[in-house]
Amino acid sequence: MEEQRTDTILNSLAEGVITVDKEFKITFINEAASLMTGFHKDEVIGKICKNVFKSEFCLENCPIARILKFGKSIFDFDSQIECKDSTPVPIRLNAALLRDENNNPSGGVITFRDISILKKIEGILNDEFNFHGLISNSKSMKEIFTLVKQISDSAAPVLITGETGTGKELIADAIQNLSKRVKNNYVKVNCSVIPQNLLASELFGHLKGAFTDAQKDRVGRFELAHNGTIFLDEIGEMPLQMQPQILRVLQDGTFERLGESITRSVNVRIITATNIDLEKTINEGRFREDLFYRLNVIHIELPPLRKRTDDIPLLTNHFLRKYSLIYKKNIPHIDDECIEHLMQWHWPGNIRELENAVEFAVIRNKTDKDLCICSFPQKIRENIYCDQKHSEKLNIQTPFENSNLLALLNQYKWNKTKVAQILGVDRTTLWRKLKSMGIK
């Protein structure tokens, strides 16, 4: 009864589960594993696992052999297995030791999931126009990529500026990934989301009893980043009273925890980012001028998307490939007229807004046809509507031509919700139009 209950639980999991004994014979395979591999349990139970799945790790780096030998579990190990039809499937697995009632090793259990889509996305992210997650072929961005390569090995502070959504955090990540500190801690802090009264404790730590809720000693973010890198995002939101402490770390690498008189030293590279004009905040008395010049040793200013419109087709197609894989859609291309309109949009949210818009359009697209402007958010397409070659819409230029609107309503038996969806407007807008035509 207990064994049946266990099997029921394991069969309810989305991850594949396989267990083997000490002779590497398969003792259990759950339904998810059968679905992924094509093998029914009756075909594999009692067989040696390497003869069934023919994984690339079976001969040289078998996870079950490793855990039986060393007794240590394995986590997030990437490999591949061969399905029943001989198709190789990339997987990410975990492996753990099984023990009998006497606590002696009796075999092993492997859980795994199909990462085919992740591998395809990684392929997209590794294309020729991708620089550590930043997609561009524009001259201004290529100059920034070159600068990032040149300054990555330096320990000098870096200030990254640019509008929201331009990729400031990705630039910081690229600097860290290319630096000599890449194997050391990389700590990120968003200065705008931490309450002012807790920011000093977050950054520099505290002793037990330093303030009301300080129930135990705490290590701050700067100490965690020792010998590594700390990224202070939204540095323009840093409270004025905190800025001298940041300046001190920049000048001599020292600080004190809250409630402690011992001076501590730290070796850390500081990268900062902001979408605020710091020179303006200096004039307003909200940011220290000496801190600004300490942070601004290396300045990287990211251009907004409206100043690199040639990248919009590249970015749009990149996001189309990414989200078509994620949402399992077969959308071959983006319509040329759609691309032209996207290049004319001013994109106040920059690349983040464009990515969100493409994701929205992919989700909304119900066909295998090219993606067109009708699938994008209404504020982006404004009053532009598709013709017959792209959608099921009738041959109308605007939803507010009375005769065409009435014809559409008659065609769909006055289903106003359906008609509003076809026209790309909300139901309230359609209701107001009908009211203006004197139709209740």
C-alpha distance (Angstrom), angle and dihedral (degrees) to the residues before:
residue distance angle dihedral
M1 . . .
E2 3.81 . .
E3 3.82 91.0 .
Q4 3.81 90.7 51.9
R5 3.81 90.7 50.6
T6 3.82 90.8 50.8
D7 3.82 91.1 50.5
T8 3.81 90.1 50.6
I9 3.80 91.1 52.8
L10 3.81 93.4 47.4
N11 3.81 91.5 47.3
S12 3.79 89.9 54.9
L13 3.82 92.2 60.7
A14 3.81 120.9 102.4
E15 3.81 90.4 -143.9
G16 3.80 122.0 79.7
V17 3.80 115.0 -107.9
I18 3.82 125.4 -164.0
T19 3.81 126.8 172.1
V20 3.81 126.7 -165.2
D21 3.77 134.7 -175.5
K22 3.81 127.0 -126.6
E23 3.82 90.3 -81.8
F24 3.84 88.1 56.3
K25 3.81 92.0 -113.0
I26 3.80 114.2 148.5
T27 3.80 111.9 -110.2
F28 3.81 100.2 172.0
I29 3.81 140.4 11.9
N30 3.79 121.9 -178.5
E31 3.80 127.0 -139.5
A32 3.81 94.5 -101.3
A33 3.82 91.1 55.2
S34 3.81 90.5 48.1
L35 3.80 90.8 50.2
M36 3.82 92.8 49.6
T37 3.79 96.2 45.7
G38 3.81 102.8 31.1
F39 3.82 92.1 -126.8
H40 3.81 118.2 128.7
K41 3.80 115.1 -143.1
D42 3.83 91.6 -114.4
E43 3.82 88.7 60.6
V44 3.80 96.7 53.7
I45 3.81 110.9 27.7
G46 3.79 108.7 112.2
K47 3.80 94.7 14.6
I48 3.80 124.7 115.3
C49 3.80 106.4 -99.2
K50 3.83 97.3 -133.4
N51 3.82 90.1 56.8
V52 3.80 90.3 54.7
F53 3.79 107.1 40.0
K54 3.82 98.9 24.7
S55 3.79 91.5 -155.4
E56 3.78 120.0 -172.8
F57 3.82 89.5 -119.7
C58 3.83 96.2 51.5
L59 3.79 96.9 90.2
E60 3.80 102.8 37.5
N61 3.78 111.7 14.2
C62 3.81 108.5 24.0
P63 3.83 109.0 174.8
I64 3.81 93.0 -150.7
A65 3.81 91.4 52.3
R66 3.81 89.4 49.3
I67 3.79 95.4 51.3
L68 3.81 91.8 44.5
K69 3.80 89.2 51.9
F70 3.80 100.5 41.1
G71 3.81 102.8 20.5
K72 3.81 92.4 -133.8
S73 3.80 124.1 126.7
I74 3.81 121.1 -122.1
F75 3.79 122.4 -134.9
D76 3.83 132.9 -164.4
F77 3.79 96.6 -7.2
D78 3.83 112.1 170.7
S79 3.77 119.0 -142.8
Q80 3.80 139.2 120.4
I81 3.79 138.6 -110.4
E82 3.76 132.0 -155.1
C83 3.80 117.8 -116.6
K84 3.79 126.0 -142.5
D85 3.81 90.7 -93.2
S86 3.85 89.2 51.9
T87 3.81 92.1 -106.6
P88 3.84 111.4 145.3
V89 3.81 113.8 -131.1
P90 3.83 122.4 -165.0
I91 3.80 111.2 -130.3
R92 3.79 139.8 -179.3
L93 3.78 111.9 -143.8
N94 3.79 144.4 -173.4
A95 3.81 121.9 -156.5
A96 3.79 130.3 -165.1
L97 3.79 138.3 175.5
L98 3.81 121.4 -101.4
R99 3.81 119.0 -147.2
D100 3.80 132.3 -163.4
E101 3.79 127.4 -129.8
N102 3.82 89.6 -80.0
N103 3.80 91.3 53.5
N104 3.79 92.4 -110.6
P105 3.83 119.4 139.4
S106 3.80 108.8 -94.0
G107 3.80 103.1 168.9
G108 3.74 140.5 -60.3
V109 3.79 143.6 -84.8
I110 3.79 126.3 -139.4
T111 3.79 124.0 -164.0
F112 3.79 117.7 -171.3
R113 3.79 143.9 167.4
D114 3.78 133.9 -154.5
I115 3.82 110.4 -104.4
S116 3.82 97.8 179.5
I117 3.80 92.1 121.8
L118 3.81 91.9 47.7
K119 3.80 90.1 52.6
K120 3.80 91.3 50.1
I121 3.81 90.4 49.9
E122 3.80 89.5 49.5
G123 3.80 87.4 54.3
I124 3.79 89.8 53.2
L125 3.79 90.6 48.6
N126 3.80 90.7 52.5
D127 3.80 97.3 55.9
E128 3.79 121.7 125.5
F129 3.81 95.3 -95.3
N130 3.80 94.7 51.2
F131 3.80 119.3 100.8
H132 3.81 108.0 -177.4
G133 3.81 91.6 -44.0
L134 3.82 96.3 -37.3
I135 3.82 112.2 115.1
S136 3.79 116.2 -154.9
N137 3.76 146.4 126.5
S138 3.81 95.8 -178.4
K139 3.80 122.0 120.7
S140 3.82 94.2 -124.9
M141 3.81 93.4 53.2
K142 3.80 93.4 43.9
E143 3.80 88.2 55.9
I144 3.80 88.8 52.7
F145 3.81 91.3 49.1
T146 3.81 89.5 52.5
L147 3.81 90.9 49.1
V148 3.82 91.1 50.4
K149 3.81 90.1 54.4
Q150 3.80 91.2 48.6
I151 3.80 96.9 50.4
S152 3.80 101.0 36.2
D153 3.82 95.8 94.4
S154 3.78 91.9 48.8
A155 3.80 121.4 94.5
A156 3.82 92.4 -146.5
P157 3.82 118.7 125.6
V158 3.80 116.0 -98.5
L159 3.81 126.1 -151.3
I160 3.82 115.3 -160.9
T161 3.80 117.0 -166.1
G162 3.77 133.0 -180.0
E163 3.77 143.3 113.0
T164 3.77 120.9 -65.1
G165 3.80 113.3 -76.4
T166 3.82 97.1 23.4
G167 3.81 95.5 114.4
K168 3.81 105.3 -98.8
E169 3.80 93.8 150.0
L170 3.81 90.8 49.6
I171 3.81 89.5 55.0
A172 3.81 89.8 50.9
D173 3.82 89.5 49.6
A174 3.81 90.7 49.8
I175 3.81 91.5 52.1
Q176 3.80 90.4 51.4
N177 3.82 94.0 45.1
L178 3.81 91.6 52.7
S179 3.79 96.3 42.6
K180 3.80 131.7 95.1
R181 3.82 86.8 -114.3
V182 3.81 93.6 62.9
K183 3.82 93.0 112.3
N184 3.81 92.7 49.6
N185 3.79 128.7 78.0
Y186 3.79 118.6 -61.8
V187 3.81 110.2 -163.5
K188 3.80 123.5 -170.3
V189 3.80 124.2 -159.5
N190 3.80 126.5 -178.3
C191 3.78 103.2 -152.4
S192 3.82 93.3 -164.0
V193 3.82 97.8 60.4
I194 3.81 101.2 48.4
P195 3.84 114.0 85.2
Q196 3.79 112.3 -111.0
N197 3.80 93.4 -120.0
L198 3.82 90.7 56.1
L199 3.80 100.0 39.5
A200 3.81 95.6 87.4
S201 3.80 90.6 50.8
E202 3.83 91.4 47.7
L203 3.78 93.4 50.4
F204 3.81 102.3 36.7
G205 3.80 105.6 17.5
H206 3.81 129.9 -129.3
L207 3.79 144.1 -123.5
K208 3.77 124.0 -112.7
G209 3.80 109.0 -82.9
A210 3.82 94.8 18.1
F211 3.82 87.4 126.8
T212 3.80 137.4 -3.4
D213 3.81 99.0 -78.2
A214 3.81 96.6 35.6
Q215 3.82 96.8 112.6
K216 3.81 95.6 160.2
D217 3.80 140.9 10.2
R218 3.77 114.7 -77.0
V219 3.80 132.6 -161.7
G220 3.80 113.8 -135.3
R221 3.81 128.3 -131.9
F222 3.82 93.1 -103.4
E223 3.80 91.3 57.3
L224 3.81 90.4 47.1
A225 3.81 88.6 54.2
H226 3.82 94.1 51.1
N227 3.83 109.5 145.6
G228 3.79 87.9 4.4
T229 3.78 137.6 70.1
I230 3.80 134.7 -73.9
F231 3.80 120.7 -157.8
L232 3.82 114.6 -156.3
D233 3.78 106.2 -165.2
E234 3.82 120.6 -165.1
I235 3.82 90.3 19.3
G236 3.81 88.5 167.4
E237 3.82 87.5 71.2
M238 3.82 92.5 57.8
P239 3.85 109.1 126.2
L240 3.80 112.8 -110.9
Q241 3.81 93.1 -122.9
M242 3.82 90.5 56.8
Q243 3.78 95.9 51.1
P244 3.86 97.3 81.0
Q245 3.82 89.3 58.4
I246 3.80 91.4 53.0
L247 3.80 89.2 47.1
R248 3.80 90.4 52.9
V249 3.81 92.6 53.2
L250 3.80 89.3 50.1
Q251 3.81 92.9 48.8
D252 3.80 103.0 44.2
G253 3.82 107.5 -3.3
T254 3.82 95.7 -116.1
F255 3.81 136.6 123.5
E256 3.81 142.7 151.4
R257 3.78 128.7 -125.3
L258 3.80 115.3 -120.0
G259 3.78 109.8 -85.8
E260 3.80 93.4 16.7
S261 3.80 131.4 102.9
I262 3.82 95.8 -163.2
T263 3.80 113.6 107.9
R264 3.78 112.9 -135.1
S265 3.79 128.4 -161.4
V266 3.77 127.0 -141.0
N267 3.80 134.8 -175.3
V268 3.78 106.7 -150.5
R269 3.77 138.2 144.5
I270 3.80 112.8 -131.2
I271 3.80 122.0 -146.0
T272 3.79 117.3 179.7
A273 3.80 134.2 -174.1
T274 3.78 137.0 -170.7
N275 3.78 141.7 165.2
I276 3.82 90.1 -153.3
D277 3.80 125.0 96.9
L278 3.82 98.0 -113.4
E279 3.80 94.0 -168.5
K280 3.80 88.2 58.4
T281 3.81 91.6 49.7
I282 3.82 88.6 50.4
N283 3.82 89.8 56.5
E284 3.80 88.6 48.1
G285 3.82 91.0 52.9
R286 3.82 94.5 -116.1
F287 3.80 98.5 110.6
R288 3.79 131.1 42.3
E289 3.78 115.3 -115.3
D290 3.82 93.2 -147.6
L291 3.82 90.7 53.4
F292 3.80 90.7 49.4
Y293 3.79 92.5 55.5
R294 3.80 91.5 46.4
L295 3.81 90.9 52.4
N296 3.79 94.8 41.4
V297 3.82 98.8 66.4
I298 3.81 90.5 115.8
H299 3.80 114.0 23.0
I300 3.81 122.9 -164.7
E301 3.81 115.7 -176.2
L302 3.80 115.5 -168.4
P303 3.81 116.1 -148.7
P304 3.81 118.8 -128.4
L305 3.80 117.8 -109.3
R306 3.82 92.1 -108.3
K307 3.83 87.7 65.2
R308 3.80 93.4 51.5
T309 3.81 100.9 42.2
D310 3.81 91.3 149.1
D311 3.81 86.4 73.0
I312 3.82 93.2 58.1
P313 3.85 95.9 85.2
L314 3.81 90.0 46.8
L315 3.80 93.5 47.7
T316 3.80 93.7 43.1
N317 3.79 93.5 52.7
H318 3.81 90.5 44.8
F319 3.81 91.4 54.6
L320 3.81 91.1 43.1
R321 3.82 90.7 56.9
K322 3.79 91.7 45.1
Y323 3.80 97.4 50.2
S324 3.80 94.9 37.6
L325 3.80 86.2 61.9
I326 3.79 94.4 44.1
Y327 3.81 94.3 48.6
K328 3.83 94.1 34.8
K329 3.79 94.9 -121.4
N330 3.80 125.4 151.5
I331 3.81 100.6 -141.1
P332 3.81 108.3 153.9
H333 3.81 103.0 -168.1
I334 3.79 147.0 -18.2
D335 3.78 117.1 -99.9
D336 3.83 113.8 -104.6
E337 3.80 92.4 -128.8
C338 3.80 88.7 51.8
I339 3.82 91.4 52.4
E340 3.80 89.9 49.4
H341 3.79 91.2 53.1
L342 3.81 92.6 46.2
M343 3.81 89.0 53.5
Q344 3.80 89.6 55.3
W345 3.82 94.5 50.8
H346 3.83 113.2 99.1
W347 3.86 96.2 -134.9
P348 3.82 101.6 -150.7
G349 3.83 88.7 -176.3
N350 3.81 91.1 49.7
I351 3.82 120.4 -156.7
R352 3.79 93.5 -12.0
E353 3.81 89.8 56.9
L354 3.81 91.7 47.1
E355 3.80 92.1 50.3
N356 3.81 91.6 48.9
A357 3.82 90.2 48.6
V358 3.82 93.0 51.7
E359 3.80 91.5 46.9
F360 3.81 89.2 50.9
A361 3.82 90.7 49.2
V362 3.81 93.3 48.8
I363 3.81 91.3 50.0
R364 3.80 91.2 48.4
N365 3.81 96.3 45.7
K366 3.80 109.2 98.8
T367 3.80 99.9 -179.4
D368 3.79 139.5 61.4
K369 3.81 91.3 -117.4
D370 3.79 125.8 111.8
L371 3.78 114.1 -71.5
C372 3.79 110.7 -101.6
I373 3.78 136.6 -172.7
C374 3.80 94.4 -95.5
S375 3.82 89.7 73.2
F376 3.82 94.1 57.0
P377 3.82 125.8 91.4
Q378 3.78 113.2 -74.6
K379 3.81 95.7 -117.7
I380 3.81 89.6 59.0
R381 3.78 98.1 46.4
E382 3.81 91.4 37.2
N383 3.83 106.4 -179.1
I384 3.79 97.2 -16.1
Y385 3.80 116.4 121.1
C386 3.78 133.6 -175.2
D387 3.78 127.1 -107.6
Q388 3.79 124.3 -130.1
K389 3.80 96.8 -82.6
H390 3.81 91.3 66.6
S391 3.77 106.3 35.6
E392 3.74 147.6 6.7
K393 3.81 91.6 -96.7
L394 3.78 118.3 125.1
N395 3.78 121.9 -111.8
I396 3.80 95.5 -81.7
Q397 3.76 128.9 130.8
T398 3.77 95.9 -155.2
P399 3.79 133.6 14.8
F400 3.79 91.0 -129.0
E401 3.81 100.4 68.0
N402 3.78 99.6 114.6
S403 3.82 99.0 -143.4
N404 3.79 94.1 47.4
L405 3.78 91.8 45.0
L406 3.79 91.8 52.4
A407 3.81 91.2 46.8
L408 3.79 89.8 52.5
L409 3.81 92.0 48.6
N410 3.80 91.3 49.7
Q411 3.81 91.4 48.4
Y412 3.80 91.0 55.3
K413 3.84 94.7 39.7
W414 3.82 92.3 -110.1
N415 3.78 94.3 -59.6
K416 3.81 93.8 158.7
T417 3.80 94.2 -174.6
K418 3.81 91.0 56.1
V419 3.82 92.9 45.3
A420 3.81 91.7 48.6
Q421 3.82 89.5 52.7
I422 3.82 91.6 49.6
L423 3.80 92.2 49.5
G424 3.79 92.5 45.6
V425 3.81 95.0 -121.5
D426 3.76 131.2 113.4
R427 3.80 121.3 -102.4
T428 3.82 92.8 -109.4
T429 3.80 91.3 57.9
L430 3.80 90.3 51.2
W431 3.81 90.9 47.9
R432 3.82 91.3 52.5
K433 3.80 90.6 50.3
L434 3.80 92.2 51.1
K435 3.79 89.6 48.3
S436 3.82 90.6 52.6
M437 3.82 87.8 52.6
G438 3.79 89.7 53.6
I439 3.80 93.6 -110.4
K440 3.78 118.4 134.8
